[in-house]
Amino acid sequence: MALENGKPSLASTAADASVMQSQSLDECLKVELSPAAWPEVQRVLQGLNQGAPVEELAHTPWPNNMPQDLNIQKYAFRAAPEQLRPRRSVRIGLVQNAIVAPTTAPFAEQSKALLRRMHEIADAAGVASVNILCLQEAWTMPFAFCTRERRWCEFAEPVEGGASTRMLQALALRHNMVIVSPILERDETHGETLWNTAVIIGNKGNIIGKHRKNHIPRVGDFNESTYYLEGNTGHPVFQTAFGRIAVNICYGRHHPLNWLAFGLNGAEIVFNPSATVGALSEPMWGVEARCAAIANGYYVGAINRVGTEVFPNAFTSGDGRPAHKDFGHFYGSSYVSAPDASRTPYMPRDEDGLLIADLDLNLCRQIRDQWGFRMTARLELYAELLARASRPDFEPQIIRDPAL
Amino acid sequence: MALENGKPSLASTAADASVMQSQSLDECLKVELSPAAWPEVQRVLQGLNQGAPVEELAHTPWPNNMPQDLNIQKYAFRAAPEQLRPRRSVRIGLVQNAIVAPTTAPFAEQSKALLRRMHEIADAAGVASVNILCLQEAWTMPFAFCTRERRWCEFAEPVEGGASTRMLQALALRHNMVIVSPILERDETHGETLWNTAVIIGNKGNIIGKHRKNHIPRVGDFNESTYYLEGNTGHPVFQTAFGRIAVNICYGRHHPLNWLAFGLNGAEIVFNPSATVGALSEPMWGVEARCAAIANGYYVGAINRVGTEVFPNAFTSGDGRPAHKDFGHFYGSSYVSAPDASRTPYMPRDEDGLLIADLDLNLCRQIRDQWGFRMTARLELYAELLARASRPDFEPQIIRDPAL
């Protein structure tokens, strides 16, 4: 476990980030399995897109002024040709990254270092012709909610005029790129309260809107309800120049209803910017976002940060362990999942990375037509049940064995 | 592909049932991976239960009069000890099996062969002290709905007094065992219509009730809506002598709302008796039932039949392929998934099997307390949305980029 004082070095976390000595689960399987077994394992674990594994595209080497310490992976999801609609391909980019300066550095230095880093990553995504870029949850700061210390609130910014938003607006305009920017929001018009918010920046550099995280965890070190409450922006879908997108922030991925709502409102791509650690959630990571893509007939881009963040003061986790300073390892493993149950391999567990994927959006309707999940959904049945289940006097439908 | 005329022999399907030359995905990984890599891959793919892989129990060899051609696997899921509640352990059994007589045999012969087979399997489960046994979907017949031929309706039975139910009632009483028996139901009091129904038989041999499949597929060869419509029994949870159970039949596993409803009504174990083939759904198989267990805080027992069923007359699949006689390979792979994201390995892809699992039901509430999904579910928000989305004049929440 990386406990170097305050230093979020990636190298120092490699020991616990990779028991497998591979960058990811998929990489490990590909290396270790026999040539006969790998394709069959890949078929079951990663699914097939148009009858084959999701196609990996070659990555053209960067110009020298682009970041060389970024793991770049590139894939393409295909759809069947249609006779009455043209292909609708959009290139998305998912960013996973570690914090740059240690958490002990002055806040201005931490903030500046992260902005500089994201500037070069977003520039790189622009050069790679990404149409829609999504950054990780609360990317402008360390994920300090474990500490319950109020001073980290300083990292909050208003949606309009905040330093991170202004920087990304310029980059969006320069690269003709939609950017989804999840930040800690300072709501100045409502008593300066905080929200966990994704800002949606259009490809003309304008702010299209925002979405506030709907479901807030109270799990282990995820003491986020200390800082902000459940979002009040519903389940907006943003009609951008490159398709209809939505954002399911972090813990919302555990809520099938949250995923469903974005689908009902017409999303074709849902981003899931997250911050989650290995001991807690890794076996769930490949299951939930993927299930949502299948059930709702849209693409999901799942993002998790990387690295171990070590804080200045020790904190407890409500699990009887002694007070400690680190949050555990954010295991990266970002991936894209499609409505046909295919997915990309996972990004590395311990490297900054940019996952680029070309999505043919026609696949969404094709799979809905094929599987018929929406047609057979019986929403009115569930509207009625949820209304009843919300009431204090709810009586569950239980049939008791009369022989008991 | 096994196309031997009418013969559902397991041996004949092995060629396509196992490219991996292992019985299951998990078996293949365990055999092929290095001793260093396997535990880490297992941790991510199968999860951990109380900090370790789901415990495998030794299977005591059967007496000679028990079926020797049944793959038996046995596991135990643990929960943390509590101070105010005793441990609540229940032993469940999942049955996956091929049909016995060829589909060309006289119906009485096919039926008798299946009843005889299930009699010996249920007896074996009783000897193994199973408390709740669940059989596969429409276990009393071949999965003939691909044919659209009406003559297969002969296999339908009323809930009360049907041959399969009477046989299982006697076995339930003999072994003090709850049995979930999914059949094609003939509803004699409503114009002799058909339903896809699970009969719940109590451990005293009484019929506790029934559940009719809520969501009916129109996918490829799954022409089930030709035979029966969406169920009208809601989402009942059955309070049995051994815990609160529910049944999500086959295609209902693709509907997160269906899973949710059984959870809201208080299920601790949800069985998912299925019939599904490899080319269609295998990459989804490990995702959906598992996601449901995690999201709803209950155990799921997912069951799929095995073997390739070849029918007397050729039929088309609505995909441009020539008419053919087989449905593809039912790939077995039954498994149990727990609320803590752990699961058993998959059962074989091509062998009859009985998967036995000891479940500590206390785990359900422990995980709900830990993760808080129910507390943070905001049901009233979704009740309102689903009511709106059900109406013809629904207006999705779409925020359009004003720069477009």
Interface residues (C-beta under 8 A of the other chain):
Chain A: V19 M20 Q21 S22 L25 C28 L29 E32 L33 S34 A36 A37 P39 E40 V41 R43 V44 L45 Q46 G47 L48 I200 G202 N203 K204 N206 I208 G209 N214 H215 I216 P217 R218 V219 E230 G234 H235 P236 V237 F238 Q239 T240 A241 R244 Y251 H254 H255 P256 L257 W259 L260 A261 L264 N265 G266 S281 E282 P283 M284 G286 V287 E288 R290 C291 I294 A295 A341 S342 Q370 W371 G372 F373 M375 T376 A377 R378 L379 E380 L381 Y382 A383 L385 L386 A387 A389 S390 P396 Q397 I398 I399 R400 D401 P402 A403 L404
Chain B: V19 M20 Q21 S22 L25 C28 L29 E32 L33 S34 A36 A37 P39 E40 V41 R43 V44 L45 Q46 G47 L48 I200 G202 N203 K204 N206 I208 G209 N214 H215 I216 P217 R218 V219 E230 G234 H235 P236 V237 F238 Q239 T240 A241 R244 Y251 H254 H255 P256 L257 W259 L260 A261 L264 N265 G266 S281 E282 P283 M284 G286 V287 E288 R290 C291 I294 A295 A341 S342 Q370 W371 G372 F373 M375 T376 A377 R378 L379 E380 L381 Y382 A383 L385 L386 A387 A389 S390 P396 Q397 I398 I399 R400 D401 P402 A403 L404
